[in-house]
Amino acid sequence: VKSGTLPIGYEPDPNHGPKDEFKAMCQRMADNGIPVIIWMSHSGLTMGAQDIDDDWFIRGVNGETIAGWGQRDGGMLMCNPGHPGYIEYTKKWIRFYIKECRCKGIFFDCLGWYFPADYRPRPFMRYPGDTNLMTIRFMEDVYDCIKACDPEAVMFGEGVSLDGPVNIFSIAGN
C-alpha cells in the first residue's frame, strides 16, 4: 500500500485503519479540544488510483505526464491546479475532513510549488504556462470551501504565493 508523502489520493491512509475509524478518532480528538490538521499533497497524486481522473495530470510537450518532485517517486504525478475536476475532488475531501471529522485545518504541502506548463489543450487555460496562475484559482476555491465548512478552520500552505488566500504559510527551500 502506498502511503505517506506518496499519496494515492486524499482519503485517509488505509494503513491507519478504515475511514470510519479515522473519522471516529478525529471526532474524539475534537471532543477533547485537540485540533487536527490534515496534510494534503499539492505536488501530485497517483494516476489510476480510485476516484483520480487521468485528465487531471499535467502533460509535457511530448504528451507524457510530469512527475511530482521532478522524479518518478512511486508514480506520483503533477495535477493541473486549475482543473475543475481536481479542484472538486480536493473540495470533496476538505468537506469530509472538516465537516464530518471536525478537523480544524488543511495543510497543503508544496502549495507554492512551481508547476510545469501543461500542453494538453484545456478549456480553462489560455496558454500552457497558465498552470502557475491556476494555483491562485486553486487557493481561492479551496480556501472558500474550508471557510464555508468552518469559519474558524485554517488553510496552511508550504511556500505559498501571497497573491492567494492562506492563513498560515511555511517557507521551504532545498
N, CA and C atoms as an extended XYZ file, in Angstrom:
522
Properties=species:S:1:pos:R:3:atomname:S:1:resname:S:1:resid:I:1 pbc="F F F"
N         0.850       -1.173        0.000 N   VAL     1
C         0.000        0.000        0.000 CA  VAL     1
C         0.894        1.233        0.000 C   VAL     1
N         0.656        2.134       -0.938 N   LYS     2
C         1.414        3.381       -0.958 CA  LYS     2
C         0.925        4.250        0.193 C   LYS     2
N         1.816        5.045        0.735 N   SER     3
C         1.459        5.800        1.923 CA  SER     3
C         2.378        6.985        2.093 C   SER     3
N         2.068        7.787        3.086 N   GLY     4
C         2.950        8.875        3.477 CA  GLY     4
C         2.962        9.998        2.469 C   GLY     4
N         4.162       10.401        2.038 N   THR     5
C         4.274       11.530        1.127 CA  THR     5
C         4.143       11.120       -0.335 C   THR     5
N         3.733        9.911       -0.596 N   LEU     6
C         3.439        9.455       -1.954 CA  LEU     6
C         1.972        9.060       -1.982 C   LEU     6
N         1.095       10.050       -1.971 N   PRO     7
C        -0.324        9.751       -1.789 CA  PRO     7
C        -0.972        9.065       -2.987 C   PRO     7
N        -1.845        8.128       -2.680 N   ILE     8
C        -2.664        7.522       -3.724 CA  ILE     8
C        -3.898        8.383       -3.945 C   ILE     8
N        -4.217        9.236       -2.997 N   GLY     9
C        -5.364       10.134       -3.066 CA  GLY     9
C        -5.441       10.895       -1.763 C   GLY     9
N        -6.519       11.612       -1.560 N   TYR    10
C        -6.670       12.414       -0.355 CA  TYR    10
C        -7.432       11.693        0.755 C   TYR    10
N        -7.879       10.466        0.509 N   GLU    11
C        -8.589        9.739        1.555 CA  GLU    11
C        -7.633        9.372        2.686 C   GLU    11
N        -8.167        9.069        3.870 N   PRO    12
C        -7.291        8.671        4.977 CA  PRO    12
C        -6.425        7.471        4.591 C   PRO    12
N        -5.225        7.465        5.078 N   ASP    13
C        -4.272        6.393        4.776 CA  ASP    13
C        -4.830        5.051        5.249 C   ASP    13
N        -5.005        4.088        4.345 N   PRO    14
C        -5.565        2.793        4.747 CA  PRO    14
C        -4.685        2.012        5.715 C   PRO    14
N        -3.412        2.375        5.829 N   ASN    15
C        -2.529        1.713        6.789 CA  ASN    15
C        -2.912        2.043        8.229 C   ASN    15
N        -3.713        3.090        8.402 N   HIS    16
C        -4.095        3.528        9.742 CA  HIS    16
C        -5.509        3.115       10.105 C   HIS    16
N        -6.093        2.208        9.318 N   GLY    17
C        -7.431        1.709        9.618 CA  GLY    17
C        -8.465        2.208        8.636 C   GLY    17
N        -9.669        1.692        8.768 N   PRO    18
C       -10.761        2.087        7.872 CA  PRO    18
C       -11.157        3.550        8.050 C   PRO    18
N       -11.786        4.104        7.035 N   LYS    19
C       -12.198        5.513        7.026 CA  LYS    19
C       -13.091        5.843        8.224 C   LYS    19
N       -14.023        4.959        8.569 N   ASP    20
C       -14.920        5.215        9.700 CA  ASP    20
C       -14.165        5.308       11.024 C   ASP    20
N       -13.131        4.468       11.188 N   GLU    21
C       -12.330        4.537       12.414 CA  GLU    21
C       -11.532        5.839       12.462 C   GLU    21
N       -11.015        6.262       11.312 N   PHE    22
C       -10.282        7.526       11.250 CA  PHE    22
C       -11.204        8.680       11.637 C   PHE    22
N       -12.394        8.667       11.070 N   LYS    23
C       -13.384        9.710       11.354 CA  LYS    23
C       -13.719        9.741       12.852 C   LYS    23
N       -13.934        8.568       13.438 N   ALA    24
C       -14.249        8.490       14.872 CA  ALA    24
C       -13.083        9.006       15.724 C   ALA    24
N       -11.855        8.675       15.326 N   MET    25
C       -10.678        9.151       16.061 CA  MET    25
C       -10.618       10.679       16.031 C   MET    25
N       -10.820       11.268       14.840 N   CYS    26
C       -10.791       12.732       14.714 CA  CYS    26
C       -11.878       13.382       15.565 C   CYS    26
N       -13.046       12.782       15.575 N   GLN    27
C       -14.153       13.324       16.375 CA  GLN    27
C       -13.844       13.247       17.869 C   GLN    27
N       -13.227       12.144       18.314 N   ARG    28
C       -12.831       12.026       19.727 CA  ARG    28
C       -11.811       13.103       20.087 C   ARG    28
N       -10.883       13.362       19.169 N   MET    29
C        -9.889       14.397       19.425 CA  MET    29
C       -10.557       15.766       19.524 C   MET    29
N       -11.496       16.039       18.607 N   ALA    30
C       -12.228       17.312       18.645 CA  ALA    30
C       -13.008       17.447       19.947 C   ALA    30
N       -13.634       16.348       20.397 N   ASP    31
C       -14.380       16.364       21.655 CA  ASP    31
C       -13.485       16.709       22.840 C   ASP    31
N       -12.195       16.400       22.714 N   ASN    32
C       -11.240       16.672       23.787 CA  ASN    32
C       -10.432       17.946       23.545 C   ASN    32
N       -10.871       18.753       22.593 N   GLY    33
C       -10.228       20.038       22.353 CA  GLY    33
C        -8.908       19.971       21.609 C   GLY    33
N        -8.647       18.862       20.957 N   ILE    34
C        -7.390       18.693       20.218 CA  ILE    34
C        -7.649       19.004       18.749 C   ILE    34
N        -7.059       20.079       18.224 N   PRO    35
C        -7.280       20.413       16.812 CA  PRO    35
C        -6.481       19.489       15.894 C   PRO    35
N        -7.132       18.992       14.877 N   VAL    36
C        -6.482       18.106       13.910 CA  VAL    36
C        -6.299       18.864       12.605 C   VAL    36
N        -5.087       18.808       12.076 N   ILE    37
C        -4.761       19.422       10.796 CA  ILE    37
C        -4.474       18.276        9.816 C   ILE    37
N        -5.072       18.341        8.643 N   ILE    38
C        -4.907       17.306        7.625 CA  ILE    38
C        -3.868       17.745        6.602 C   ILE    38
N        -2.978       16.837        6.254 N   TRP    39
C        -1.950       17.069        5.249 CA  TRP    39
C        -2.461       16.602        3.890 C   TRP    39
N        -2.328       17.466        2.878 N   MET    40
C        -2.659       17.089        1.501 CA  MET    40
C        -1.495       17.493        0.607 C   MET    40
N        -1.130       16.620       -0.299 N   SER    41
C        -0.075       16.925       -1.260 CA  SER    41
C        -0.645       17.781       -2.374 C   SER    41
N         0.032       18.873       -2.684 N   HIS    42
C        -0.371       19.694       -3.825 CA  HIS    42
C         0.593       19.490       -4.984 C   HIS    42
N         1.563       18.609       -4.817 N   SER    43
C         2.554       18.391       -5.871 CA  SER    43
C         2.315       17.101       -6.625 C   SER    43
N         1.163       16.480       -6.400 N   GLY    44
C         0.855       15.314       -7.201 CA  GLY    44
C         0.061       14.242       -6.494 C   GLY    44
N        -0.509       13.378       -7.323 N   LEU    45
C        -1.252       12.201       -6.875 CA  LEU    45
C        -0.833       11.037       -7.767 C   LEU    45
N        -1.385        9.874       -7.527 N   THR    46
C        -1.027        8.691       -8.284 CA  THR    46
C        -2.063        8.406       -9.359 C   THR    46
N        -1.619        8.326      -10.596 N   MET    47
C        -2.515        8.026      -11.701 CA  MET    47
C        -3.093        6.624      -11.533 C   MET    47
N        -4.379        6.489      -11.838 N   GLY    48
C        -5.021        5.186      -11.771 CA  GLY    48
C        -5.592        4.834      -10.411 C   GLY    48
N        -5.346        5.663       -9.405 N   ALA    49
C        -5.896        5.393       -8.077 CA  ALA    49
C        -7.404        5.668       -8.094 C   ALA    49
N        -8.098        5.137       -7.129 N   GLN    50
C        -9.549        5.287       -7.035 CA  GLN    50
C        -9.945        6.768       -7.004 C   GLN    50
N       -10.959        7.124       -7.780 N   ASP    51
C       -11.508        8.482       -7.851 CA  ASP    51
C       -10.572        9.509       -8.483 C   ASP    51
N        -9.446        9.090       -9.022 N   ILE    52
C        -8.495       10.010       -9.653 CA  ILE    52
C        -8.715        9.929      -11.161 C   ILE    52
N        -8.924       11.077      -11.798 N   ASP    53
C        -9.153       11.153      -13.236 CA  ASP    53
C        -7.823       11.443      -13.936 C   ASP    53
N        -7.460       10.616      -14.885 N   ASP    54
C        -6.193       10.794      -15.589 CA  ASP    54
C        -6.109       12.136      -16.319 C   ASP    54
N        -7.247       12.779      -16.584 N   ASP    55
C        -7.250       14.071      -17.261 CA  ASP    55
C        -6.709       15.187      -16.357 C   ASP    55
N        -6.634       14.964      -15.056 N   TRP    56
C        -6.134       15.992      -14.138 CA  TRP    56
C        -4.642       16.224      -14.274 C   TRP    56
N        -3.914       15.253      -14.812 N   PHE    57
C        -2.455       15.304      -14.799 CA  PHE    57
C        -1.890       16.186      -15.904 C   PHE    57
N        -0.849       16.922      -15.550 N   ILE    58
C        -0.148       17.797      -16.489 CA  ILE    58
C         0.595       16.943      -17.504 C   ILE    58
N         0.529       17.361      -18.747 N   ARG    59
C         1.234       16.683      -19.842 CA  ARG    59
C         2.285       17.627      -20.426 C   ARG    59
N         3.461       17.085      -20.662 N   GLY    60
C         4.531       17.854      -21.285 CA  GLY    60
C         4.297       18.001      -22.776 C   GLY    60
N         5.201       18.693      -23.437 N   VAL    61
C         5.076       18.928      -24.872 CA  VAL    61
C         5.058       17.605      -25.647 C   VAL    61
N         5.664       16.573      -25.077 N   ASN    62
C         5.696       15.245      -25.708 CA  ASN    62
C         4.476       14.391      -25.350 C   ASN    62
N         3.538       14.933      -24.568 N   GLY    63
C         2.340       14.194      -24.177 CA  GLY    63
C         2.502       13.329      -22.940 C   GLY    63
N         3.717       13.240      -22.415 N   GLU    64
C         3.981       12.436      -21.222 CA  GLU    64
C         3.579       13.188      -19.956 C   GLU    64
N         3.165       12.438      -18.944 N   THR    65
C         2.855       13.049      -17.656 CA  THR    65
C         4.133       13.560      -16.998 C   THR    65
N         3.962       14.504      -16.086 N   ILE    66
C         5.096       15.124      -15.393 CA  ILE    66
C         5.132       14.593      -13.963 C   ILE    66
N         6.286       14.078      -13.575 N   ALA    67
C         6.434       13.505      -12.244 CA  ALA    67
C         6.466       14.591      -11.176 C   ALA    67
N         5.805       14.319      -10.047 N   GLY    68
C         5.887       15.201       -8.893 CA  GLY    68
C         7.284       15.140       -8.306 C   GLY    68
N         7.766       16.249       -7.807 N   TRP    69
C         9.091       16.391       -7.220 CA  TRP    69
C        10.205       16.100       -8.219 C   TRP    69
N         9.888       16.155       -9.516 N   GLY    70
C        10.906       16.024      -10.547 CA  GLY    70
C        11.428       14.621      -10.782 C   GLY    70
N        10.850       13.630      -10.131 N   GLN    71
C        11.263       12.246      -10.367 CA  GLN    71
C        10.070       11.333      -10.203 C   GLN    71
N        10.169       10.152      -10.696 N   ARG    72
C         9.050        9.211      -10.646 CA  ARG    72
C         9.002        8.520       -9.282 C   ARG    72
N         8.695        9.308       -8.250 N   ASP    73
C         8.580        8.802       -6.880 CA  ASP    73
C         7.358        7.914       -6.747 C   ASP    73
N         7.486        6.658       -7.018 N   GLY    74
C         6.370        5.738       -6.815 CA  GLY    74
C         5.156        6.063       -7.655 C   GLY    74
N         5.329        6.813       -8.732 N   GLY    75
C         4.221        7.100       -9.623 CA  GLY    75
C         3.471        8.376       -9.333 C   GLY    75
N         3.963        9.218       -8.428 N   MET    76
C         3.279       10.468       -8.119 CA  MET    76
C         3.484       11.442       -9.267 C   MET    76
N         2.372       11.972       -9.797 N   LEU    77
C         2.408       12.851      -10.953 CA  LEU    77
C         1.737       14.182      -10.633 C   LEU    77
N         2.188       15.237      -11.317 N   MET    78
C         1.675       16.587      -11.093 CA  MET    78
C         0.259       16.730      -11.636 C   MET    78
N        -0.641       17.278      -10.821 N   CYS    79
C        -2.003       17.595      -11.245 CA  CYS    79
C        -2.061       19.062      -11.651 C   CYS    79
N        -2.882       19.366      -12.634 N   ASN    80
C        -3.077       20.754      -13.030 CA  ASN    80
C        -3.930       21.423      -11.954 C   ASN    80
N        -3.394       22.434      -11.251 N   PRO    81
C        -4.123       23.025      -10.132 CA  PRO    81
C        -5.390       23.772      -10.525 C   PRO    81
N        -5.566       24.042      -11.817 N   GLY    82
C        -6.774       24.730      -12.263 CA  GLY    82
C        -7.826       23.811      -12.828 C   GLY    82
N        -7.541       22.518      -12.858 N   HIS    83
C        -8.507       21.581      -13.435 CA  HIS    83
C        -9.748       21.513      -12.543 C   HIS    83
N       -10.924       21.834      -13.091 N   PRO    84
C       -12.142       21.827      -12.268 CA  PRO    84
C       -12.395       20.486      -11.562 C   PRO    84
N       -12.088       19.379      -12.208 N   GLY    85
C       -12.286       18.075      -11.577 CA  GLY    85
C       -11.368       17.861      -10.389 C   GLY    85
N       -10.120       18.282      -10.520 N   TYR    86
C        -9.160       18.165       -9.421 CA  TYR    86
C        -9.572       19.064       -8.256 C   TYR    86
N       -10.018       20.270       -8.575 N   ILE    87
C       -10.471       21.189       -7.523 CA  ILE    87
C       -11.681       20.598       -6.796 C   ILE    87
N       -12.636       20.069       -7.528 N   GLU    88
C       -13.827       19.482       -6.895 CA  GLU    88
C       -13.463       18.270       -6.046 C   GLU    88
N       -12.554       17.442       -6.539 N   TYR    89
C       -12.083       16.288       -5.769 CA  TYR    89
C       -11.462       16.765       -4.446 C   TYR    89
N       -10.630       17.797       -4.512 N   THR    90
C        -9.988       18.339       -3.313 CA  THR    90
C       -11.038       18.873       -2.346 C   THR    90
N       -12.016       19.590       -2.861 N   LYS    91
C       -13.073       20.146       -2.010 CA  LYS    91
C       -13.919       19.041       -1.380 C   LYS    91
N       -14.138       17.962       -2.102 N   LYS    92
C       -14.882       16.819       -1.538 CA  LYS    92
C       -14.187       16.315       -0.274 C   LYS    92
N       -12.862       16.193       -0.317 N   TRP    93
C       -12.125       15.694        0.847 CA  TRP    93
C       -12.010       16.752        1.943 C   TRP    93
N       -11.949       18.020        1.557 N   ILE    94
C       -11.963       19.081        2.574 CA  ILE    94
C       -13.271       19.010        3.357 C   ILE    94
N       -14.380       18.872        2.647 N   ARG    95
C       -15.683       18.776        3.332 CA  ARG    95
C       -15.723       17.563        4.263 C   ARG    95
N       -15.195       16.434        3.828 N   PHE    96
C       -15.151       15.245        4.687 CA  PHE    96
C       -14.351       15.530        5.956 C   PHE    96
N       -13.130       16.051        5.784 N   TYR    97
C       -12.252       16.248        6.940 CA  TYR    97
C       -12.765       17.319        7.900 C   TYR    97
N       -13.293       18.409        7.365 N   ILE    98
C       -13.709       19.496        8.256 CA  ILE    98
C       -15.127       19.292        8.775 C   ILE    98
N       -16.057       18.943        7.929 N   LYS    99
C       -17.442       18.780        8.389 CA  LYS    99
C       -17.667       17.466        9.125 C   LYS    99
N       -17.223       16.361        8.539 N   GLU   100
C       -17.515       15.054        9.140 CA  GLU   100
C       -16.531       14.672       10.242 C   GLU   100
N       -15.244       14.965       10.017 N   CYS   101
C       -14.237       14.585       11.019 CA  CYS   101
C       -13.991       15.686       12.046 C   CYS   101
N       -14.484       16.903       11.734 N   ARG   102
C       -14.340       18.070       12.618 CA  ARG   102
C       -12.884       18.499       12.781 C   ARG   102
N       -12.091       18.322       11.722 N   CYS   103
C       -10.716       18.800       11.724 CA  CYS   103
C       -10.721       20.324       11.643 C   CYS   103
N        -9.630       20.940       12.052 N   LYS   104
C        -9.581       22.402       12.146 CA  LYS   104
C        -8.728       23.054       11.060 C   LYS   104
N        -8.223       22.291       10.129 N   GLY   105
C        -7.465       22.921        9.061 CA  GLY   105
C        -6.884       21.921        8.095 C   GLY   105
N        -6.398       22.485        6.985 N   ILE   106
C        -5.769       21.696        5.931 CA  ILE   106
C        -4.397       22.303        5.658 C   ILE   106
N        -3.379       21.454        5.608 N   PHE   107
C        -2.032       21.870        5.231 CA  PHE   107
C        -1.758       21.341        3.829 C   PHE   107
N        -1.512       22.251        2.897 N   PHE   108
C        -1.163       21.858        1.534 CA  PHE   108
C         0.345       21.888        1.376 C   PHE   108
N         0.906       20.700        1.269 N   ASP   109
C         2.327       20.534        1.008 CA  ASP   109
C         2.597       21.034       -0.414 C   ASP   109
N         3.641       21.785       -0.592 N   CYS   110
C         4.066       22.276       -1.914 CA  CYS   110
C         3.020       23.163       -2.580 C   CYS   110
N         2.286       23.941       -1.803 N   LEU   111
C         1.254       24.801       -2.384 CA  LEU   111
C         1.866       25.861       -3.296 C   LEU   111
N         3.051       26.324       -2.987 N   GLY   112
C         3.715       27.309       -3.824 CA  GLY   112
C         4.691       26.692       -4.806 C   GLY   112
N         4.544       25.401       -5.028 N   TRP   113
C         5.412       24.654       -5.927 CA  TRP   113
C         5.326       25.219       -7.336 C   TRP   113
N         6.406       25.171       -8.072 N   TYR   114
C         6.407       25.578       -9.481 CA  TYR   114
C         5.737       24.478      -10.297 C   TYR   114
N         4.764       24.854      -11.097 N   PHE   115
C         4.079       23.890      -11.948 CA  PHE   115
C         4.578       24.017      -13.379 C   PHE   115
N         4.966       22.911      -13.980 N   PRO   116
C         5.405       22.971      -15.376 CA  PRO   116
C         4.223       23.283      -16.296 C   PRO   116
N         4.541       23.728      -17.492 N   ALA   117
C         3.494       24.023      -18.469 CA  ALA   117
C         2.708       22.748      -18.792 C   ALA   117
N         1.389       22.908      -18.974 N   ASP   118
C         0.519       21.793      -19.331 CA  ASP   118
C         0.153       21.968      -20.803 C   ASP   118
N         0.687       21.087      -21.640 N   TYR   119
C         0.498       21.211      -23.081 CA  TYR   119
C        -0.762       20.519      -23.589 C   TYR   119
N        -1.507       19.869      -22.705 N   ARG   120
C        -2.784       19.310      -23.123 CA  ARG   120
C        -3.761       20.484      -23.276 C   ARG   120
N        -4.466       20.582      -24.407 N   PRO   121
C        -5.425       21.689      -24.556 CA  PRO   121
C        -6.469       21.655      -23.433 C   PRO   121
N        -6.665       22.825      -22.804 N   ARG   122
C        -7.563       22.935      -21.657 CA  ARG   122
C        -8.526       24.093      -21.865 C   ARG   122
N        -9.839       23.882      -21.708 N   PRO   123
C       -10.775       24.993      -21.876 CA  PRO   123
C       -10.650       26.055      -20.788 C   PRO   123
N       -10.044       25.724      -19.655 N   PHE   124
C        -9.910       26.668      -18.555 CA  PHE   124
C        -8.564       27.402      -18.569 C   PHE   124
N        -7.743       27.172      -19.614 N   MET   125
C        -6.435       27.820      -19.730 CA  MET   125
C        -6.295       28.456      -21.108 C   MET   125
N        -5.570       29.578      -21.152 N   ARG   126
C        -5.271       30.202      -22.448 CA  ARG   126
C        -3.995       29.629      -23.040 C   ARG   126
N        -2.981       29.444      -22.190 N   TYR   127
C        -1.659       29.034      -22.649 CA  TYR   127
C        -1.149       27.895      -21.764 C   TYR   127
N        -0.214       27.092      -22.289 N   PRO   128
C         0.343       26.004      -21.456 CA  PRO   128
C         0.954       26.492      -20.144 C   PRO   128
N         1.539       27.695      -20.154 N   GLY   129
C         2.192       28.214      -18.951 CA  GLY   129
C         1.240       28.759      -17.903 C   GLY   129
N        -0.072       28.707      -18.160 N   ASP   130
C        -1.052       29.207      -17.188 CA  ASP   130
C        -1.140       28.338      -15.931 C   ASP   130
N        -0.466       27.210      -15.904 N   THR   131
C        -0.582       26.319      -14.743 CA  THR   131
C        -0.196       27.026      -13.448 C   THR   131
N         0.823       27.883      -13.471 N   ASN   132
C         1.204       28.591      -12.242 CA  ASN   132
C         0.140       29.587      -11.811 C   ASN   132
N        -0.511       30.241      -12.779 N   LEU   133
C        -1.605       31.139      -12.432 CA  LEU   133
C        -2.779       30.361      -11.838 C   LEU   133
N        -2.936       29.125      -12.263 N   MET   134
C        -4.038       28.296      -11.784 CA  MET   134
C        -3.906       27.983      -10.296 C   MET   134
N        -2.688       28.069       -9.747 N   THR   135
C        -2.505       27.837       -8.316 CA  THR   135
C        -3.294       28.861       -7.510 C   THR   135
N        -3.353       30.097       -7.977 N   ILE   136
C        -4.118       31.129       -7.271 CA  ILE   136
C        -5.605       30.768       -7.297 C   ILE   136
N        -6.106       30.320       -8.454 N   ARG   137
C        -7.514       29.884       -8.539 CA  ARG   137
C        -7.767       28.737       -7.568 C   ARG   137
N        -6.841       27.775       -7.538 N   PHE   138
C        -6.957       26.642       -6.623 CA  PHE   138
C        -7.020       27.137       -5.177 C   PHE   138
N        -6.097       28.019       -4.813 N   MET   139
C        -6.053       28.542       -3.447 CA  MET   139
C        -7.363       29.232       -3.080 C   MET   139
N        -7.887       30.044       -3.984 N   GLU   140
C        -9.135       30.756       -3.711 CA  GLU   140
C       -10.303       29.793       -3.531 C   GLU   140
N       -10.394       28.804       -4.421 N   ASP   141
C       -11.502       27.852       -4.350 CA  ASP   141
C       -11.463       26.993       -3.094 C   ASP   141
N       -10.291       26.460       -2.756 N   VAL   142
C       -10.232       25.592       -1.579 CA  VAL   142
C       -10.321       26.401       -0.285 C   VAL   142
N        -9.791       27.615       -0.277 N   TYR   143
C        -9.923       28.475        0.907 CA  TYR   143
C       -11.403       28.761        1.185 C   TYR   143
N       -12.133       29.119        0.125 N   ASP   144
C       -13.569       29.372        0.282 CA  ASP   144
C       -14.294       28.130        0.795 C   ASP   144
N       -13.895       26.966        0.321 N   CYS   145
C       -14.510       25.711        0.771 CA  CYS   145
C       -14.212       25.469        2.251 C   CYS   145
N       -12.962       25.661        2.645 N   ILE   146
C       -12.580       25.470        4.049 CA  ILE   146
C       -13.408       26.389        4.946 C   ILE   146
N       -13.484       27.662        4.590 N   LYS   147
C       -14.208       28.631        5.409 CA  LYS   147
C       -15.717       28.381        5.400 C   LYS   147
N       -16.263       27.852        4.293 N   ALA   148
C       -17.692       27.511        4.252 CA  ALA   148
C       -17.988       26.335        5.178 C   ALA   148
N       -17.030       25.434        5.319 N   CYS   149
C       -17.209       24.282        6.210 CA  CYS   149
C       -17.102       24.679        7.675 C   CYS   149
N       -16.151       25.559        7.978 N   ASP   150
C       -15.929       26.019        9.348 CA  ASP   150
C       -15.171       27.344        9.283 C   ASP   150
N       -15.828       28.457        9.591 N   PRO   151
C       -15.158       29.762        9.507 CA  PRO   151
C       -13.892       29.873       10.359 C   PRO   151
N       -13.766       29.025       11.371 N   GLU   152
C       -12.578       29.065       12.223 CA  GLU   152
C       -11.462       28.150       11.738 C   GLU   152
N       -11.743       27.286       10.765 N   ALA   153
C       -10.714       26.385       10.230 CA  ALA   153
C        -9.691       27.206        9.446 C   ALA   153
N        -8.472       26.683        9.365 N   VAL   154
C        -7.390       27.412        8.710 CA  VAL   154
C        -6.810       26.627        7.538 C   VAL   154
N        -6.233       27.390        6.612 N   MET   155
C        -5.515       26.804        5.494 CA  MET   155
C        -4.040       27.139        5.652 C   MET   155
N        -3.225       26.107        5.706 N   PHE   156
C        -1.778       26.245        5.766 CA  PHE   156
C        -1.250       25.967        4.359 C   PHE   156
N        -0.144       26.567        4.016 N   GLY   157
C         0.474       26.276        2.732 CA  GLY   157
C         1.972       26.380        2.806 C   GLY   157
N         2.639       25.454        2.180 N   GLU   158
C         4.093       25.480        2.124 CA  GLU   158
C         4.534       26.280        0.902 C   GLU   158
N         5.359       27.286        1.133 N   GLY   159
C         5.931       28.055        0.043 CA  GLY   159
C         4.906       28.766       -0.814 C   GLY   159
N         3.850       29.262       -0.206 N   VAL   160
C         2.726       29.815       -0.958 CA  VAL   160
C         3.048       31.157       -1.593 C   VAL   160
N         2.174       31.557       -2.499 N   SER   161
C         2.187       32.901       -3.058 CA  SER   161
C         1.237       33.741       -2.211 C   SER   161
N         1.635       34.938       -1.896 N   LEU   162
C         0.766       35.810       -1.125 CA  LEU   162
C        -0.302       36.459       -2.004 C   LEU   162
N        -0.344       36.099       -3.286 N   ASP   163
C        -1.407       36.560       -4.174 CA  ASP   163
C        -2.711       35.815       -3.920 C   ASP   163
N        -2.641       34.695       -3.251 N   GLY   164
C        -3.829       33.905       -2.945 CA  GLY   164
C        -4.046       33.860       -1.449 C   GLY   164
N        -5.256       33.496       -1.029 N   PRO   165
C        -5.540       33.448        0.406 CA  PRO   165
C        -4.870       32.256        1.086 C   PRO   165
N        -4.378       32.495        2.264 N   VAL   166
C        -3.812       31.447        3.108 CA  VAL   166
C        -3.735       32.044        4.511 C   VAL   166
N        -4.007       31.237        5.542 N   ASN   167
C        -3.952       31.742        6.906 CA  ASN   167
C        -2.545       31.658        7.485 C   ASN   167
N        -1.863       30.562        7.224 N   ILE   168
C        -0.517       30.344        7.772 CA  ILE   168
C         0.304       29.717        6.664 C   ILE   168
N         1.509       30.219        6.455 N   PHE   169
C         2.368       29.594        5.452 CA  PHE   169
C         3.726       29.293        6.022 C   PHE   169
N         4.350       28.309        5.426 N   SER   170
C         5.711       27.963        5.798 CA  SER   170
C         6.587       28.227        4.579 C   SER   170
N         7.813       28.528        4.831 N   ILE   171
C         8.764       28.749        3.752 CA  ILE   171
C         9.684       27.550        3.719 C   ILE   171
N         9.743       26.927        2.582 N   ALA   172
C        10.591       25.749        2.422 CA  ALA   172
C        11.587       26.004        1.309 C   ALA   172
N        12.762       25.497        1.471 N   GLY   173
C        13.774       25.630        0.424 CA  GLY   173
C        14.667       24.420        0.439 C   GLY   173
N        15.102       24.042       -0.712 N   ASN   174
C        16.007       22.894       -0.827 CA  ASN   174
C        17.397       23.397       -1.178 C   ASN   174
